[in-house]
């Protein structure tokens, strides 16, 4: 299955806005907490020369600012990296076939849809088969149809062969099923 896909995956198009919002909100919240942290550091430095000493409140607020900056900044960077990788897989994939393992739902949601860890044994156009895990959506209408070792169409990241996404639309077409109604 090496033919180039006809277009973008609807699952990616649906997830793009959620990932973009996550990246932007994470960056904005990280920046706001960073400003809070810097103001607190400035207050601590200013009060070092005062006769009353350093305010415990400034130290606590600075610590909260640091934790918030790290947490929200990390979330924003993670969303941006995922968006970049999924965009690359969507735009210029290496098409391959795969055998699907037992899906496991994660607690991660994008636009009210859960992501699943989908173990896949990928058979690339060139090279030996290899196992990887795709963190991707699992359509509700296929959960009763898909059995262990079901053949699926996967899109492989051209820069990292371990990063794959299941192309459910092309898989449906290969199975002779109608397109998704989601």
Beta strands, then each sheet from edge to edge (+ up, - down):
strand 1: 94-100
strand 2: 104-110
strand 3: 113-123
strand 4: 130-136
strand 5: 151-156
strand 6: 164-166
sheet 1: 2+ 3- 1+ 5- 6+
sheet 2: 2+ 3- 4+
end
